[in-house]
Amino acid sequence: MLLKNRLFTPGPTPLLPAAQTAMASFAMHHRTADFRALFSRVLSDLKDFIGTKNDVLVLSCSGTGVMEGSVSNLTSPGDKVLVLTAGKFGERWRDLAKVFGCAAEVISVPYGGTFSLDEIKQKLTPDVRAVYVQATESSTGARHDIQGIAKLVRAQGDDTLLVVDAITGLGTTHFDVDGWGIDVIIGGSQKALMIPPGLAYAAFSERAWKRMDTTKSPRYYFDFRKERKNAVKGESAYTPATSLFAALGQPWILSAIWAAATWWPDARPSWTTLNLRRR
């Protein structure tokens, strides 16, 4: 008898059969015209999936890789940042800020809790260069008020960036990324996209891209400007996880997620422009 493992975790999640078939049958070099077409299509589809007009990057790494890059690309040593932590992954923002020499102001609440907007407003001084927060804290399941936090950050003007780890949230929660003024929103392949771990994706505002031209923290693999330059050509800067791109490029992947989202009405408004690509 064939036994099938069933995952009841925030991620990795069960794999879509279409994704498994695509990965098993895929054999294509990443510097070919066919793969460039696939790569470009995936980036375009993810813009619709996220619900943004901002440029999107996909990197071969875990979500933590893009979290790290969101610190190294957007800050310089000594920059003041505000970190909101209510669980294991909020603590990761805190630790990353420390590694890259930021002066981190930390608002910490107990596991399972969420944040007071009044306290955030008090800590959000004009010298804060970036705010780092989870949309949903995977270690507890608590969902944070990103719309409310974004409103406070945008009231500070363009010098303060809002960076949201939505690795668990994207595909399950409504985000008006451009309307709310989220500067960086991060997702991971092993969550709502229902393919294996190994890809992280993010959308970046023009404010974020401009910040990258002036920051001084070291970066190499996670140099987002380099990735953006290559993405225009339908390529990544370095060897991508080609089979995962094949899975994500299947016409039915995002359609299946849309169908599943009928069970989560709060998620659907994020995808009002989603092209289901039924072909």
C-alpha positions, 0 to 999 in steps of 0.5 A: 500500500502506498502511504502518503505523508500529510503535512499539517504545518505552516510550511513546508506545506503539501505539494501540488501534484502539478508542481511535483510533475513539473519538477520531476520532468524538468531539464533546461539550462538557465541561460537559454531563451526558453528558461528566460521566458519562464523566468520572466513569466514567473516574475510577472505572475508573482507581481499579480499574485502579490498585488503590486506594480513594484518590481519583484525578485525571486532568489534561490534561498530560504525566506531568511535570505531575503530577510537578510538582504532586506537589512544589508541592502537598506541599512548602513552600520549605525542606522537606527531601525525599529524591530517589532518582535512577537515570536521566533521570526521577529527575533530573527529581524532583531538578530539580523539588525544586530549582525549588520551593525544597526542601532535597533530599537526593539518593541517586544511582546510575548509570544502569541501577542501583537503590537500596540499602535500607540507604542509603535507611534511613540517609538517611530521617531524621524531618525528611524530608517526602517521598520521590520515586522512580520505580517503573521508570526509563523511560530505562534500564528498571530497576525499583526496589523500591517495596514495600521503600522503602514499608516504610521510609517508613511506618516513619517515620509519617505525616509522611513521604510516598512519591511514586512516578512509575509512569508506566511501571510502572502496568499492567505491575508489581504495586503494592499501593498502599493496602497498602504505603502509597503516598501518590501514584502517577502514571500516563500515558496514553501507556504501558500505557493505549495511548492518545496522550500528553496525560493524566496520572492519579494516586491520592492518600492521605488523608495527601497530601490533608491535607498540601496544606492546610498547604503554601505552594508556589505552584500554579495549574493543578496545584492538586490540591485544586481538581481534587478539588473539581471531580471530585466534580461530574464535571468538571475545573477547566479544559478537559480533553482531551475526545477522550482521555477518550473513548478512555479511556472505551471499554469495551474499553480496560482489558479489552484491557490485562488480556488483554495482561497475561497475558504479564506475570504480575507485573502481574495482581495489581494488578487483582484488583478490576478491573471489565472492563465487558464490555457 
